[in-house]
């Protein structure tokens, strides 16, 4: 398997190069080539398979002989000691794919843990040290911090917007110490993301530090997220209904992963891109105009992205063809008042407690089902445990939310972060002083 840049398809690199040098010099995004297409027989046999077994099977298809089957099996099972269950809300019609059963209680555990296992594999072989830079609007930071904590040969720097992540999200990325360093940025997520992107094309910084990314700009953060779409299909395929997925979306890596496995052969009828007031992509789907804007702060903070990094990748997967894009994806968005009302209605109607991001995914699914009038099996991605947004969820629903032990233990740990202005030079200076 090779990888090409969306800006230079004629130039390819190895999987290892794409993993560690996550952004091409031409500022494109890496894509795998060839993208293997799996036949109907593959998807007909995955019912009942674990997430780890599905990840192993798809990894074999992607890597071929580059990594031995024994090593691939070991790293996928190490990455996924948990499952991603489909839970019915309205049997056979409305369901959620619970992606919060990993250590950080968010869907990004899947990508972060796979990346950590893969980087550890290559680092052990090459005896090299790598410095991970990652910008987070909430969940990525915690997943990366926990996934890479104490991984030999890897140091992690996490940039997050001050005051724009929940208290427990902040605890997850600022309390581990060791090889994890948090940078609290006086700005927005877009500022954090811009700093990270600039770092990757800074020749002087890259000469001093071997830089890589654990954001979804790294293709190996995105690829494993496709595994749970396949797992979901395996759990519901006996319904003999067409399947659609509704994906709460910010940077659009999650939806890009779904589109990628769709093109590998996964029978997906349609996707719903559900966002908050940062509705750049839903607006594009309606008007054909793609107009990035400064991000707007909302209650669903992990989706507060005004210029989604993965939009070029998603468009590329659909041949940069607007009509094909619209045939496969519909967009819906909701403001904070609608989100809170949706959380309450979902609890009242289904008896299901949803975080604000998950609620937006469910509302987008319901809206699509109402508009399309299709008899399909709809699956909304439940991207984070409601306890990560405990004060908000309890205020909206008027009842307590239990915090899982693996999150509760962080509550009393002291925060450790370096506060910097939203300026690249300030980050660069601080990073070089730290390392």
MARSE-988433 format. One record per residue (C-alpha): residue number from 1; residue in three letters; x, y, z. Coordinates in Angstrom, 3 decimals, decimal comma, padded with zeros to 6 digits. Example, Ala and Ser with C-alpha at 12.3 -4.5 7.8 and 13.67 -1.06 7.14 Angstrom:
% residues 2
R pos code X Y Z
R 1 ALA 012,300 -004,500 007,800 .
R 2 SER 013,670 -001,060 007,140 .
% end
This chain:
% residues 435
R pos code X Y Z
R 1 UNK 000,000 000,000 000,000 .
R 2 UNK 001,290 003,447 -000,978 .
R 3 UNK -000,038 006,911 -000,175 .
R 4 UNK -000,370 009,936 -002,425 .
R 5 UNK -001,069 013,579 -001,653 .
R 6 UNK -004,418 014,977 -002,768 .
R 7 UNK -002,383 017,854 -004,231 .
R 8 UNK 000,169 015,625 -006,028 .
R 9 UNK -001,386 012,254 -006,929 .
R 10 UNK 001,626 011,280 -009,033 .
R 11 UNK 003,986 011,196 -006,017 .
R 12 UNK 003,610 008,378 -003,487 .
R 13 UNK 005,195 007,439 -000,152 .
R 14 UNK 005,259 004,336 002,035 .
R 15 UNK 002,830 003,661 004,875 .
R 16 UNK 005,578 004,380 007,386 .
R 17 UNK 006,341 007,736 005,768 .
R 18 UNK 002,662 008,706 005,719 .
R 19 UNK 002,315 007,693 009,368 .
R 20 UNK 005,241 009,715 010,695 .
R 21 UNK 005,251 012,591 008,175 .
R 22 UNK 001,527 013,124 008,435 .
R 23 UNK 001,218 016,176 006,186 .
R 24 UNK 002,801 016,255 002,720 .
R 25 UNK 005,106 019,160 001,949 .
R 26 UNK 002,579 020,397 -000,627 .
R 27 UNK -000,009 020,751 002,202 .
R 28 UNK -002,298 018,153 000,712 .
R 29 UNK -003,661 015,128 002,570 .
R 30 UNK -002,443 011,561 002,199 .
R 31 UNK -004,751 008,943 000,682 .
R 32 UNK -004,089 005,196 000,255 .
R 33 UNK -003,511 003,681 -003,172 .
R 34 UNK -004,751 001,330 -004,281 .
R 35 UNK -007,791 001,372 -002,016 .
R 36 UNK -008,726 -002,318 -001,790 .
R 37 UNK -012,295 -003,248 -002,665 .
R 38 UNK -013,714 -006,103 -000,613 .
R 39 UNK -016,407 -008,270 -002,137 .
R 40 UNK -019,892 -008,997 -000,844 .
R 41 UNK -018,649 -012,276 000,585 .
R 42 UNK -016,386 -010,429 003,025 .
R 43 UNK -019,214 -008,346 004,475 .
R 44 UNK -021,557 -011,345 004,529 .
R 45 UNK -019,233 -013,127 006,975 .
R 46 UNK -018,504 -010,477 009,611 .
R 47 UNK -021,681 -010,782 011,692 .
R 48 UNK -020,653 -011,413 015,282 .
R 49 UNK -016,986 -010,551 014,714 .
R 50 UNK -015,223 -008,384 017,326 .
R 51 UNK -013,941 -004,891 016,553 .
R 52 UNK -010,386 -006,220 016,888 .
R 53 UNK -011,000 -009,057 014,430 .
R 54 UNK -012,628 -006,688 011,938 .
R 55 UNK -009,733 -004,253 012,352 .
R 56 UNK -007,283 -007,085 011,715 .
R 57 UNK -009,087 -008,222 008,556 .
R 58 UNK -009,246 -004,696 007,117 .
R 59 UNK -005,625 -004,009 008,092 .
R 60 UNK -004,525 -007,141 006,200 .
R 61 UNK -006,382 -005,909 003,122 .
R 62 UNK -004,707 -002,520 003,373 .
R 63 UNK -001,152 -003,509 004,338 .
R 64 UNK -000,808 -006,718 002,367 .
R 65 UNK 002,619 -008,181 003,171 .
R 66 UNK 004,162 -004,956 004,519 .
R 67 UNK 003,512 -006,042 008,112 .
R 68 UNK 003,334 -009,714 009,049 .
R 69 UNK -000,064 -011,165 009,882 .
R 70 UNK 001,166 -012,019 013,372 .
R 71 UNK 002,292 -008,442 014,038 .
R 72 UNK -000,917 -006,974 012,572 .
R 73 UNK -003,049 -009,271 014,683 .
R 74 UNK -001,106 -008,364 017,817 .
R 75 UNK -001,315 -004,597 017,282 .
R 76 UNK -005,032 -004,559 016,385 .
R 77 UNK -005,982 -006,649 019,391 .
R 78 UNK -003,777 -004,472 021,585 .
R 79 UNK -005,515 -001,376 020,222 .
R 80 UNK -009,088 -002,629 020,637 .
R 81 UNK -009,767 -004,411 023,943 .
R 82 UNK -013,291 -002,928 023,829 .
R 83 UNK -016,317 -003,136 021,517 .
R 84 UNK -018,506 -000,541 019,771 .
R 85 UNK -022,073 -001,842 020,221 .
R 86 UNK -025,160 -000,796 018,261 .
R 87 UNK -027,995 000,037 020,682 .
R 88 UNK -031,557 000,278 019,364 .
R 89 UNK -033,667 003,299 020,312 .
R 90 UNK -036,538 002,448 017,952 .
R 91 UNK -035,862 -001,171 016,907 .
R 92 UNK -035,037 -001,585 013,252 .
R 93 UNK -035,241 002,139 012,543 .
R 94 UNK -033,316 004,442 014,927 .
R 95 UNK -030,206 003,268 016,771 .
R 96 UNK -026,893 004,526 018,097 .
R 97 UNK -023,390 003,147 017,604 .
R 98 UNK -021,761 003,628 021,007 .
R 99 UNK -018,151 004,644 020,451 .
R 100 UNK -017,356 005,644 024,035 .
R 101 UNK -016,344 002,342 025,598 .
R 102 UNK -012,599 003,007 025,307 .
R 103 UNK -010,369 004,563 027,982 .
R 104 UNK -011,124 008,236 027,233 .
R 105 UNK -014,871 007,652 026,672 .
R 106 UNK -014,851 009,046 023,118 .
R 107 UNK -014,812 007,708 019,559 .
R 108 UNK -011,297 009,001 019,039 .
R 109 UNK -009,915 006,201 021,206 .
R 110 UNK -010,212 003,940 018,159 .
R 111 UNK -007,953 006,039 015,935 .
R 112 UNK -005,555 007,128 018,667 .
R 113 UNK -004,931 003,631 020,028 .
R 114 UNK -004,397 002,159 016,552 .
R 115 UNK -001,953 004,937 015,705 .
R 116 UNK -000,093 004,438 018,993 .
R 117 UNK 000,219 000,697 018,370 .
R 118 UNK 001,409 001,255 014,789 .
R 119 UNK 003,924 003,941 015,773 .
R 120 UNK 005,234 001,733 018,563 .
R 121 UNK 005,706 -001,077 016,034 .
R 122 UNK 007,753 001,067 013,644 .
R 123 UNK 009,637 002,889 016,433 .
R 124 UNK 010,759 -000,414 017,930 .
R 125 UNK 012,068 -001,533 014,544 .
R 126 UNK 013,834 001,740 013,726 .
R 127 UNK 014,877 002,928 017,196 .
R 128 UNK 013,608 006,418 016,429 .
R 129 UNK 011,886 009,055 018,579 .
R 130 UNK 008,907 011,002 017,287 .
R 131 UNK 007,192 014,159 018,525 .
R 132 UNK 003,410 014,185 018,101 .
R 133 UNK 001,670 017,548 017,690 .
R 134 UNK -002,103 017,573 018,012 .
R 135 UNK -004,758 020,278 018,162 .
R 136 UNK -007,974 019,429 019,982 .
R 137 UNK -011,432 020,918 020,310 .
R 138 UNK -012,191 018,472 023,108 .
R 139 UNK -012,097 014,705 022,647 .
R 140 UNK -009,019 014,254 020,444 .
R 141 UNK -006,687 015,503 023,169 .
R 142 UNK -007,914 013,065 025,795 .
R 143 UNK -007,878 010,100 023,416 .
R 144 UNK -004,376 010,898 022,164 .
R 145 UNK -003,063 011,556 025,682 .
R 146 UNK -004,375 008,232 026,961 .
R 147 UNK -003,521 006,300 023,807 .
R 148 UNK 000,096 007,482 023,710 .
R 149 UNK 000,803 007,834 027,444 .
R 150 UNK 004,119 006,138 028,237 .
R 151 UNK 004,496 004,749 024,710 .
R 152 UNK 008,285 004,403 024,284 .
R 153 UNK 009,920 006,699 021,766 .
R 154 UNK 006,956 009,087 021,514 .
R 155 UNK 006,452 012,559 023,017 .
R 156 UNK 003,093 014,300 022,648 .
R 157 UNK 002,254 018,021 022,608 .
R 158 UNK -001,462 018,851 022,755 .
R 159 UNK -002,792 022,325 021,915 .
R 160 UNK -006,284 023,180 023,158 .
R 161 UNK -008,343 026,414 023,264 .
R 162 UNK -008,475 027,907 026,748 .
R 163 UNK -011,970 027,860 028,255 .
R 164 UNK -013,497 025,974 025,322 .
R 165 UNK -013,275 022,371 026,507 .
R 166 UNK -015,223 020,772 029,347 .
R 167 UNK -013,580 020,407 032,762 .
R 168 UNK -013,262 016,641 032,438 .
R 169 UNK -011,952 016,908 028,883 .
R 170 UNK -009,274 019,289 030,166 .
R 171 UNK -008,384 016,905 032,980 .
R 172 UNK -007,854 014,093 030,489 .
R 173 UNK -005,236 015,980 028,530 .
R 174 UNK -003,501 017,966 031,295 .
R 175 UNK -003,080 015,512 034,182 .
R 176 UNK -001,153 012,524 032,848 .
R 177 UNK 002,347 014,048 032,730 .
R 178 UNK 005,230 011,896 031,582 .
R 179 UNK 005,529 012,100 027,808 .
R 180 UNK 002,332 014,198 027,494 .
R 181 UNK 002,593 018,020 027,438 .
R 182 UNK -000,478 020,269 027,139 .
R 183 UNK -000,413 023,802 025,687 .
R 184 UNK -003,374 025,989 026,664 .
R 185 UNK -003,892 028,455 023,808 .
R 186 UNK -005,592 031,826 024,254 .
R 187 UNK -007,715 031,415 021,140 .
R 188 UNK -010,028 029,066 019,267 .
R 189 UNK -009,579 025,532 017,980 .
R 190 UNK -008,976 027,002 014,534 .
R 191 UNK -006,011 028,910 016,014 .
R 192 UNK -004,648 025,693 017,525 .
R 193 UNK -005,066 023,855 014,233 .
R 194 UNK -003,358 026,654 012,282 .
R 195 UNK -000,360 026,542 014,656 .
R 196 UNK 000,001 022,785 014,218 .
R 197 UNK -000,231 023,025 010,425 .
R 198 UNK 002,410 025,756 010,355 .
R 199 UNK 004,716 023,647 012,506 .
R 200 UNK 004,647 020,819 009,975 .
R 201 UNK 005,969 023,059 007,196 .
R 202 UNK 008,559 024,829 009,378 .
R 203 UNK 011,899 023,499 008,066 .
R 204 UNK 013,866 024,777 011,072 .
R 205 UNK 011,557 023,115 013,603 .
R 206 UNK 011,456 019,856 011,673 .
R 207 UNK 015,253 019,819 011,554 .
R 208 UNK 015,271 019,892 015,366 .
R 209 UNK 012,352 017,584 016,075 .
R 210 UNK 010,845 014,647 014,197 .
R 211 UNK 007,229 015,835 013,980 .
R 212 UNK 004,062 013,869 013,343 .
R 213 UNK 000,363 014,408 013,956 .
R 214 UNK -002,376 012,461 015,728 .
R 215 UNK -005,116 014,727 014,373 .
R 216 UNK -007,301 013,312 011,646 .
R 217 UNK -005,042 014,955 009,079 .
R 218 UNK -002,948 011,832 009,730 .
R 219 UNK -004,408 009,128 007,514 .
R 220 UNK -003,719 006,511 010,184 .
R 221 UNK -005,942 008,314 012,684 .
R 222 UNK -008,683 008,179 010,100 .
R 223 UNK -008,356 004,655 008,646 .
R 224 UNK -009,205 002,757 011,871 .
R 225 UNK -012,322 004,875 012,360 .
R 226 UNK -013,662 003,027 009,338 .
R 227 UNK -013,451 -000,210 011,328 .
R 228 UNK -016,430 000,648 013,531 .
R 229 UNK -018,665 001,442 010,565 .
R 230 UNK -017,939 -002,077 009,355 .
R 231 UNK -018,511 -003,458 012,861 .
R 232 UNK -021,892 -001,694 012,999 .
R 233 UNK -022,885 -003,212 009,677 .
R 234 UNK -021,965 -006,657 010,979 .
R 235 UNK -024,235 -006,127 013,967 .
R 236 UNK -027,337 -005,126 011,974 .
R 237 UNK -026,945 -006,686 008,521 .
R 238 UNK -029,423 -009,469 009,324 .
R 239 UNK -032,170 -006,829 009,281 .
R 240 UNK -031,941 -006,948 005,460 .
R 241 UNK -032,543 -003,182 005,362 .
R 242 UNK -030,480 -000,494 003,687 .
R 243 UNK -028,248 001,230 006,228 .
R 244 UNK -027,513 004,913 006,709 .
R 245 UNK -025,146 006,518 009,180 .
R 246 UNK -025,566 009,913 010,838 .
R 247 UNK -022,203 011,292 011,926 .
R 248 UNK -021,770 014,268 014,296 .
R 249 UNK -019,130 016,232 012,402 .
R 250 UNK -016,475 018,860 013,104 .
R 251 UNK -013,218 018,255 011,236 .
R 252 UNK -014,938 015,606 009,079 .
R 253 UNK -012,369 012,856 009,605 .
R 254 UNK -015,062 010,568 010,992 .
R 255 UNK -017,301 010,968 007,962 .
R 256 UNK -014,300 010,628 005,626 .
R 257 UNK -013,523 007,284 007,278 .
R 258 UNK -017,081 006,155 006,591 .
R 259 UNK -016,843 007,232 002,953 .
R 260 UNK -013,560 005,359 002,625 .
R 261 UNK -014,965 002,011 003,789 .
R 262 UNK -018,032 002,650 001,646 .
R 263 UNK -015,702 002,740 -001,344 .
R 264 UNK -013,995 -000,413 -000,077 .
R 265 UNK -017,351 -002,126 -000,538 .
R 266 UNK -019,271 -001,551 002,700 .
R 267 UNK -022,995 -001,424 001,791 .
R 268 UNK -023,929 002,070 003,011 .
R 269 UNK -026,976 003,695 001,437 .
R 270 UNK -026,305 007,246 002,658 .
R 271 UNK -024,527 009,430 005,217 .
R 272 UNK -025,850 012,351 007,245 .
R 273 UNK -023,404 015,104 008,206 .
R 274 UNK -024,842 016,554 011,434 .
R 275 UNK -023,220 019,720 012,769 .
R 276 UNK -023,769 022,623 015,144 .
R 277 UNK -023,698 026,285 014,085 .
R 278 UNK -020,360 025,609 012,401 .
R 279 UNK -022,345 024,414 009,392 .
R 280 UNK -019,849 024,914 006,587 .
R 281 UNK -020,472 021,501 005,025 .
R 282 UNK -024,297 021,382 005,383 .
R 283 UNK -024,360 024,802 003,687 .
R 284 UNK -022,112 023,488 000,921 .
R 285 UNK -024,429 020,527 000,407 .
R 286 UNK -027,374 022,883 000,011 .
R 287 UNK -025,759 025,634 -002,067 .
R 288 UNK -022,627 024,203 -003,667 .
R 289 UNK -020,552 026,995 -002,108 .
R 290 UNK -017,767 025,988 000,296 .
R 291 UNK -016,986 029,014 002,474 .
R 292 UNK -014,897 028,395 005,630 .
R 293 UNK -015,499 030,870 008,464 .
R 294 UNK -014,095 031,527 011,931 .
R 295 UNK -015,444 028,901 014,321 .
R 296 UNK -018,374 029,668 016,614 .
R 297 UNK -018,285 028,457 020,234 .
R 298 UNK -021,168 026,092 021,044 .
R 299 UNK -022,250 023,565 023,673 .
R 300 UNK -021,075 020,774 021,344 .
R 301 UNK -017,531 022,072 021,520 .
R 302 UNK -015,779 019,121 019,882 .
R 303 UNK -017,466 020,131 016,615 .
R 304 UNK -016,529 023,821 016,787 .
R 305 UNK -014,537 023,841 013,551 .
R 306 UNK -014,930 026,608 010,994 .
R 307 UNK -012,506 025,226 008,404 .
R 308 UNK -012,693 021,411 008,439 .
R 309 UNK -009,296 019,934 007,598 .
R 310 UNK -010,755 016,793 006,082 .
R 311 UNK -013,205 018,411 003,689 .
R 312 UNK -010,722 018,141 000,764 .
R 313 UNK -010,258 014,459 001,579 .
R 314 UNK -014,017 013,830 001,714 .
R 315 UNK -014,593 015,699 -001,547 .
R 316 UNK -011,719 013,784 -003,124 .
R 317 UNK -013,328 010,465 -002,128 .
R 318 UNK -016,368 011,521 -004,156 .
R 319 UNK -014,252 012,470 -007,152 .
R 320 UNK -014,461 016,215 -006,401 .
R 321 UNK -017,902 015,936 -007,958 .
R 322 UNK -020,640 017,943 -006,225 .
R 323 UNK -023,511 015,846 -007,579 .
R 324 UNK -021,878 012,623 -006,427 .
R 325 UNK -021,174 014,190 -003,018 .
R 326 UNK -024,823 015,202 -002,592 .
R 327 UNK -026,030 011,771 -003,719 .
R 328 UNK -024,111 010,222 -000,826 .
R 329 UNK -024,294 012,853 001,945 .
R 330 UNK -027,044 015,056 003,402 .
R 331 UNK -026,419 017,828 005,918 .
R 332 UNK -028,322 019,135 008,942 .
R 333 UNK -027,293 021,567 011,670 .
R 334 UNK -028,615 022,719 015,045 .
R 335 UNK -028,048 025,653 017,377 .
R 336 UNK -027,561 025,337 021,142 .
R 337 UNK -031,234 025,765 022,015 .
R 338 UNK -032,214 023,057 019,529 .
R 339 UNK -029,452 020,818 020,867 .
R 340 UNK -030,651 021,123 024,463 .
R 341 UNK -034,262 020,547 023,425 .
R 342 UNK -033,133 017,508 021,445 .
R 343 UNK -031,233 016,049 024,411 .
R 344 UNK -034,369 016,366 026,559 .
R 345 UNK -036,672 014,896 023,904 .
R 346 UNK -034,316 011,980 023,234 .
R 347 UNK -034,298 011,144 026,944 .
R 348 UNK -038,094 011,484 027,185 .
R 349 UNK -038,794 009,521 023,972 .
R 350 UNK -036,180 006,795 024,031 .
R 351 UNK -034,951 006,803 027,626 .
R 352 UNK -031,443 007,456 026,279 .
R 353 UNK -028,991 009,955 027,777 .
R 354 UNK -026,989 011,600 024,996 .
R 355 UNK -024,131 014,088 025,090 .
R 356 UNK -024,741 017,206 022,950 .
R 357 UNK -022,737 015,806 020,011 .
R 358 UNK -024,591 012,496 020,031 .
R 359 UNK -027,918 014,339 020,297 .
R 360 UNK -027,077 016,300 017,143 .
R 361 UNK -026,293 013,020 015,377 .
R 362 UNK -029,635 011,511 016,435 .
R 363 UNK -031,548 014,645 015,430 .
R 364 UNK -029,853 014,646 012,030 .
R 365 UNK -030,812 010,999 011,577 .
R 366 UNK -034,441 011,655 012,518 .
R 367 UNK -034,610 014,640 010,163 .
R 368 UNK -033,225 012,612 007,265 .
R 369 UNK -035,663 009,754 007,903 .
R 370 UNK -038,558 012,222 007,958 .
R 371 UNK -037,402 014,016 004,800 .
R 372 UNK -036,501 010,946 002,757 .
R 373 UNK -039,387 008,765 003,960 .
R 374 UNK -037,128 005,756 003,360 .
R 375 UNK -037,556 002,499 005,261 .
R 376 UNK -033,929 002,109 006,306 .
R 377 UNK -031,921 001,109 009,361 .
R 378 UNK -030,561 004,403 010,707 .
R 379 UNK -027,477 004,461 012,927 .
R 380 UNK -026,328 007,658 014,657 .
R 381 UNK -022,790 007,682 015,981 .
R 382 UNK -022,717 008,214 019,768 .
R 383 UNK -019,347 009,892 019,901 .
R 384 UNK -018,802 010,597 023,621 .
R 385 UNK -020,062 009,411 027,000 .
R 386 UNK -022,516 011,930 028,521 .
R 387 UNK -020,408 012,061 031,704 .
R 388 UNK -017,786 014,046 029,767 .
R 389 UNK -020,367 016,859 029,712 .
R 390 UNK -021,816 016,132 033,132 .
R 391 UNK -022,853 019,685 034,249 .
R 392 UNK -024,606 020,431 030,949 .
R 393 UNK -026,330 017,044 030,669 .
R 394 UNK -027,538 017,167 034,262 .
R 395 UNK -028,842 020,710 033,851 .
R 396 UNK -030,721 019,860 030,661 .
R 397 UNK -032,153 016,527 031,811 .
R 398 UNK -032,666 017,378 035,470 .
R 399 UNK -031,082 014,150 036,689 .
R 400 UNK -027,653 012,944 037,721 .
R 401 UNK -025,166 011,311 035,360 .
R 402 UNK -022,830 008,667 036,728 .
R 403 UNK -019,151 009,196 035,948 .
R 404 UNK -017,286 005,985 035,018 .
R 405 UNK -014,370 005,203 037,307 .
R 406 UNK -011,762 005,683 034,575 .
R 407 UNK -012,887 009,300 034,235 .
R 408 UNK -013,684 009,990 037,898 .
R 409 UNK -010,109 009,250 038,991 .
R 410 UNK -008,910 012,335 037,079 .
R 411 UNK -011,136 014,827 038,898 .
R 412 UNK -008,718 015,622 041,729 .
R 413 UNK -005,480 015,491 039,759 .
R 414 UNK -003,694 018,837 039,312 .
R 415 UNK -003,733 020,474 035,900 .
R 416 UNK -000,350 020,794 034,177 .
R 417 UNK -000,231 022,982 031,087 .
R 418 UNK 001,788 025,724 029,436 .
R 419 UNK -000,333 028,766 028,562 .
R 420 UNK 000,558 030,579 025,348 .
R 421 UNK -000,984 033,240 023,093 .
R 422 UNK -002,500 032,152 019,775 .
R 423 UNK 000,749 032,904 017,955 .
R 424 UNK 002,940 030,411 016,136 .
R 425 UNK 006,259 031,934 017,237 .
R 426 UNK 005,224 031,721 020,888 .
R 427 UNK 004,393 028,035 020,515 .
R 428 UNK 007,602 027,271 018,615 .
R 429 UNK 009,749 028,948 021,245 .
R 430 UNK 007,964 027,172 024,076 .
R 431 UNK 008,145 023,791 022,335 .
R 432 UNK 011,889 024,069 021,705 .
R 433 UNK 012,478 025,116 025,314 .
R 434 UNK 010,411 022,160 026,555 .
R 435 UNK 012,213 019,569 024,392 .
% end
